Amino acid sequence: MIEALKEAELAKALGEVPIGAVIVRNGEIVGRGHNMTETQKDPTVHAEMNAIREAAKNLGGWRLCGCQMYVTCEPCAMCAGAIVWSRIEKLYIGTMDPKAGACGSVFNIVQEQRLNHCVEVETGLLQEKCSGIMKDFFRELRKNK
């Protein structure tokens, strides 16, 4: 999760919502990502999507079996769907998103039994740091408006 927080800091430095993600396989980071939505003017370049793309490229295929994702904030519906479709085995979440989270808060796409794959989920890893970076970012954003 510390590496995911480093990715979140990179997003924050760009003025992006500070969310970071890393994908690990056999103890090695195979994919990293942070939000780039504003920078790239593309709603699909969330931290999780970027980490999945990089991991798939590095591993030579889209099935990320045996991989774990660490993400600082609960994934949205789009990212939760991509996590399921890429067959990520386990998801570690820093802080939950009660307004748009799709891994237990608003929806629980990653554990929907009707889908072809269910993801094991663990929440609350470095929760204070993960929620703190988000709170600080939005506090500054409101202050500067």
N, C-alpha and C positions, 0 to 999 in steps of 0.2 A: 504494500500500500504506500510505502514511502516513495517508491518510484512513480506510482500513479500521482501522488501529490506533487512531485517534481514536474510532471506533465501539466498538472493543473496550474502550476506557477507559470509555465510557458504560455498557457492560454491567457492567464491574467495579464501578463506583460504585453500581450497583443490587444488587450481590451476585450477579449472574449470571455464568456462565462467560464469561470475557472474549474473545469472538469477535466480530469485526466484518467487514462486507462492504460493498463499494461496486460499483456497476455503471456502466460508462462507455460512452458512445456518441459517436463523433466528438470525442473529447477532453473531453467534458462529463459530469459525474456526473449520472446520471438516476435512480439509486436508491441508498439507504443502508439499512443495517440492522445491528442488534446483537441478541444473544440476549435474549429476554424470557420464556423458558419459566417461570421461577419467578414472576416478576412477574405474568404473565397466567394462570398455572396452565394452560398449553396447551403440549403437547409439539411442536407444529408451528411455533412462532414462533422458529425459529432465525434467526441473522443473515442467512443466504443467502435464506431464504424471505421475510423482511421486505424485503430489498433487491429481490428479484424482484417482489414485490407492488407496491412503490413505483414501480419502473421501468415495469412494465406499466401502472400508472395514469397515470404521467407521459407515456408514449409512446402511450397510447391503444390498446393491444393486448397480448396475451400472448406474441406471437412477438417475442423480443428479438434478432432477427437483427442482426448487425453490432455486438453489444455484447460487452464484456469484463467479467468479474467479478474483483475482487481480494478475497481472503478471507484472514484471518490464520491460520486453521487448516484443514486438509483437511476438506472436507465429508463428512458422514455419508451413508448410503444414501438417506435421504429427500431430502436437499438435492441430492445428485448426480443423482437422478432428475428433480428439478425443474429443475436446470440443463440437462439433456438436453432435457426437454420444452419448455422455454422457448426453445430454440435459441440459447443463448448461444454465441458463437463461440470465445472463448478464456477460460481460467481461469488466474489467477495465484494460487498458494498460498504463504503465508508459511512455515508449518511443517506437517509431515506428522503424521498421527495413527495410529500403529501399532496401536492397539487397536480403532478404529472407523472409520477412514478408508475412503472408497469411491471414491477417485480415484487409486488406485495402491497403497495400503498393504494393506488387507484385501481389498478389491474394487477393480475399476476400471470402474465403471458408466459414467463419462463418455466412455470410449473403447471401449465394448463394440460391436463391429462388427455385431452382430445387431439393434441398435436403429436407429431411423430417423435419428439424428443423432449425430455424434461431436464432441467438444469438444477443441480443442487445449489442452494443459496445460503450464504452466511452474511449477516449484517452487523454493523457497528464497529468495524475495524477502524481504528484511529478516528472514531466518530467525531470527537471534539475538533480535531484539526481539519477534518474534511468539511464539517459544517461551518467551522470558523472562516475558512477561506471564502466560502460562498457568502456568508453574512457580511464579511468585510467588503467584498466586491460590490454587493448590492447597496450597502450603506454608502459607499463612496459614489456610486452611480447616482443615487438619489440626491446626495449632497451637491454634486456637480451639475445637476439639471437646473 
